[in-house]
Amino acid sequence: MATSEESGVARRQPDMADAAVVLLDARATVTGWTADAERLFGHRAAEAVGRAAADLLMPEDAARLPVLAARCARDGGWTGLLAVRHRDGHPVVATVRAVAAGEAVDGPPRWVVLAADTAGTPGWRMSRGALERMAAHSPIGIAIVDVDLRFVWSNAALEQFGGGPGRERIGKRLGDIQPGLDAEALEAVMRQVLETGETVAGYEHVGTVRSAPHRDRAHAMSFTRLDDDAGTPLGVYYTVVDITERHRARERLTLLDQAGERIGRTLDVTRTAQELADVAVPGLADFVTVDLLETVLQGGELAPGPTGVPDAVPLRRAGHRSTGDGVPESATGIGQVARYPAGAPPITALTSGRSWIAERLDPLAEEWTADLMNGGAATVPDLGLHTAMIVPVRARGTTLGITAFFRGRRKDPFDGDDLALAEEFVARAAVCLDNARRYTRERDAALVLQRHLLPHRLPGQDAMEVAACYRPADELTGLGGDWFDVIPLSGARVALVVGDVVGHGIEAAASMGRLRAAVQTLADLDLPPEEVLAHLDDLVDRAGHEDDPGASPGPDGVRAKGASCLYAVYDPVGGRCSMAAAGYRLPAVVTPDGTVDFPELPPGPELGVGGPPFESVELRLAEGSVLALYTNGLLAADGTAGPRDAAADRERLRRVLEGPAAGSVAGGSGAAGLDDRCLAVVDALVPARPPDDVVLLLARARRLPADRMVSWELPSDPASVAEVRKRTSRQLCEWGLDELTFTTELVVSELVTNAIRHASGPIRLRLIMSRTLVCEVWDASPTAPHLRHPKTTDEGGRGLFLISRCTQRWGTRYTQDGKIIWTEQSLTAPSV
């Protein structure tokens, strides 16, 4: 409601000079209607005069009319907004001023009403005094600077930021009033507004003001250019709102988001601790240390609850970060011991499991921070650290260590909100650290398992030069279901094995270990490849029923049923290689001239799933040929979806084996060179993180020199025993093995005598000088002799017993037409 004085001010305002005029009598009936009123509201004078004013208003304002009339009578006038119904029905919002026109002779006063359309105008125009009072009493800080950026006016709200009342600011620059702010940046914005005339709104600035010199404050500022009537810039006025709490809340949320993204990206304890320190600096602190118990770094188990400690506890530095280059605050390096005296805040936080905060560091802090401060060479004041927090690292009810936060460059001390944020940081990191600790323990166990399940190194043998490459799909544990083996056999032969259990990880590795042990046992029986796979198939089928006849594969798809295996036996005497496969890809043979061939193998079912019997095939390998055995993962990493194209896969492998990427697999010699070529083939076909486990086994064929093997056909006559002893003695002399003559004559005599006594037909004796001296006696009888342990009173049965005591190994292997009894002796020293 406008007072009489305000109404007088209103009459002096130019915005009502062209207003429509309407006359009302004491009963608010229209008695006069001008042309301007007709233009504004659409009603002609004849239609409006004589009607009640309420009939011309919109219903909601018509209802207010009695109250407004009473105010007019009391105050002598009224100013405000009313919605008038236009002749065509739409509302016209008008600024209305009603003033008394003088009293009638016979009654109450009449009224002159001035109405101005508000459409297209910013609103109700006020007097300069009203505007000045509004600006002066606004709760928002407002200031005006001239074109030289010197203060010419400011309101009372600006005083809350310090710098004195407005009269003391006149003629000064912002840097003179608030030295804690970045005056250069703010004045640069003002000059931009002066030059372009474009308003800058929502500009955020952080700094210290005189009203709070020890804590950074955040402000939202808006800048607008002031022009005179001719458009000439007069200066800039700006508004200031303190948004410190909102700014800090946003900062905390941003830091928490960063913590979620950056902490725990790996399962490495030290790296996770360093990520915690990196996130907290500089957003929360200027210097952060993360110290963990040594047991945590080793992946060991901890007792639940706070840590019980003696007088002093050694912790190891797992991570630290500073705003200064090179972490000048600390002489303790990553991995080194950080010791704190008993009763110091770090030990208190570690033992109690509760956080500690000091808004202002006590001078005594120098005692417990000596290990941080360059070994005591610098003090807390020297380094400028003035506030600290220590938060225990706790996860799943167990204390793992402590995290210390310090501020130096930032002048504001830590408060309760900062402590809550630090605890949130540490809580998130603690879970990741505990996961990493558990993973460290499990990975160590997995690596031990891996070392026992896969060959530590390939055994020495003369039949082939062998190189292998294993790349697991499970990069966390390094374990999978693929395996390989090289098994020396009797007669200087060697068995090569490559297998694949479905799935990855420890469960697949455990299943693989069972199969590998079974293959090694079956290989010791000197069975042909097809029989080895038949026995292995029975074992897998039986094991599947023993575990759970109706069980399905586990969550990782791990099962022994459906496993694949290729078993090959190479004899360097004749260069023959026999092999059989259970659900496997074709091997590749690289000839000495570099040509790659894929010999056809009889298809065999996967292990444990049933199907036709296994069959073997025999190949003759030229000396220097390379046999390549591999698991499915080698050719499954090209990103091709859907069923595999076997022909296309073989062509990819052929190009790599023949091409320069493999370094000419067939060329060169030596195990080291073959190792490099094996790795080159895998690198060319398999990414660093393969989708499936990969095994590649390369074996270069050797031939036993003819002068290192002799074979004699012997008649089934006891008289031949003496002759064969003489031949053996002469042959050992030629080989330079005279020290083995006595033992070998004894072995030959016993084996040949047994063959003559218990078998019929011809007998063959073969001597092979390889890494050991091999003696083989063949006969046509399928019956194998058995070792006996004779008593002292027995007159016979000591032959095999003596052989077993005089040789390294002995055994029997069966052929299609009989059996072979064989022995091996070391070449380096006599056996007896």
Helices and strands as residue ranges (DSSP letters): H 4-12, G 14-16, E 20-24, E 30-33, H 35-41, H 45-48, H 53-56, H 59-62, H 65-75, E 77-85, E 91-103, E 109-117, H 128-136, E 141-146, E 151-154, G 156-161, G 166-168, H 174-177, H 183-196, E 200-209, E 212-227, E 233-242, H 244-262, H 269-280, E 287-292, H 294-297, E 313-322, E 337-340, H 345-352, E 356-358, H 365-368, G 374-376, H 380-383, E 387-395, E 398-407, H 416-453, E 464-471, E 480-488, G 490-492, E 494-504, H 505-524, H 529-547, E 559-571, E 576-582, E 588-590, E 596-597, E 616-620, E 626-630, G 632-635, H 646-658, G 660-662, H 671-685, E 694-701, G 706-708, E 709-714, H 720-735, G 738-740, H 741-758, E 763-769, E 772-779, H 799-806, E 809-815, E 818-826
